[in-house]
């Protein structure tokens, strides 16, 4: 068993430290998986720049940038980029 190293930082603490957040995901039927929205909705990302990027075997980024923007009220969301 791994020894406790005493790290008391939470993911919320870490997210607060960044002005720009890159979020990557696969495209499923022109959108990001719902779990990505759930993750984004769990944090206050207002005032941050969100840069969505995605992988897809055949389609474009679809409406994922709009969906990410809806999950991050108050954040500036860049257009989704497709990485192949």
C-alpha positions as CSV (number, residue, x, y, z in Angstrom):
1,X,0.0,0.0,0.0
2,X,1.3,3.5,-0.9
3,X,2.2,5.7,2.0
4,X,0.1,8.9,2.5
5,X,2.3,11.8,1.2
6,X,0.1,14.4,2.8
7,X,-1.1,16.3,-0.3
8,X,-4.1,18.4,0.9
9,X,-4.8,20.1,-2.5
10,X,-8.1,19.3,-4.1
11,X,-8.9,19.5,-7.7
12,X,-10.9,22.7,-7.0
13,X,-7.7,24.2,-5.6
14,X,-5.8,23.2,-8.7
15,X,-8.4,24.5,-11.2
16,X,-8.4,27.9,-9.5
17,X,-4.7,28.2,-10.3
18,X,-5.3,28.3,-14.1
19,X,-6.7,30.9,-16.4
20,X,-6.9,28.6,-19.4
21,X,-8.3,25.1,-19.3
22,X,-7.8,22.6,-22.1
23,X,-10.4,19.8,-22.2
24,X,-10.2,16.9,-24.6
25,X,-12.7,14.2,-25.5
26,X,-13.9,11.9,-28.3
27,X,-16.8,13.1,-30.4
28,X,-19.9,10.9,-30.0
29,X,-22.7,11.7,-32.5
30,X,-21.5,15.4,-33.0
31,X,-21.0,16.1,-29.2
32,X,-18.8,15.4,-26.3
33,X,-19.8,12.5,-23.9
34,X,-22.2,13.6,-21.2
35,X,-19.6,12.9,-18.5
36,X,-17.5,15.8,-19.8
37,X,-20.4,18.2,-19.2
38,X,-20.9,16.7,-15.8
39,X,-17.2,17.3,-15.0
40,X,-17.3,20.9,-16.3
41,X,-20.5,21.7,-14.4
42,X,-18.8,20.6,-11.2
43,X,-16.5,23.6,-11.2
44,X,-16.8,27.4,-11.3
45,X,-15.1,28.1,-14.5
46,X,-16.3,31.7,-14.9
47,X,-13.6,34.1,-16.1
48,X,-11.5,31.2,-17.5
49,X,-10.7,30.5,-21.1
50,X,-11.8,27.0,-22.1
51,X,-10.1,25.3,-25.1
52,X,-12.0,22.2,-26.2
53,X,-10.3,19.7,-28.4
54,X,-11.6,16.4,-29.7
55,X,-10.9,13.3,-31.6
56,X,-13.2,11.7,-34.2
57,X,-12.9,8.9,-36.6
58,X,-15.1,10.5,-39.2
59,X,-17.1,13.6,-38.2
60,X,-16.1,17.1,-37.3
61,X,-16.3,18.7,-33.8
62,X,-20.1,19.2,-34.3
63,X,-21.8,21.3,-31.7
64,X,-19.4,20.4,-28.9
65,X,-18.1,24.0,-28.5
66,X,-21.7,25.1,-27.9
67,X,-22.3,22.3,-25.4
68,X,-19.1,23.1,-23.6
69,X,-20.1,26.7,-23.4
70,X,-23.4,25.8,-21.9
71,X,-21.7,23.7,-19.3
72,X,-19.3,26.6,-18.4
73,X,-21.4,29.7,-17.8
74,X,-19.3,32.8,-17.6
75,X,-16.3,31.2,-19.3
76,X,-14.9,32.2,-22.7
77,X,-15.0,29.1,-24.8
78,X,-12.8,28.9,-27.9
79,X,-14.1,27.1,-31.0
80,X,-13.6,23.3,-30.6
81,X,-10.5,22.0,-32.4
82,X,-10.4,18.5,-34.0
83,X,-7.2,16.5,-33.5
84,X,-6.8,13.5,-35.8
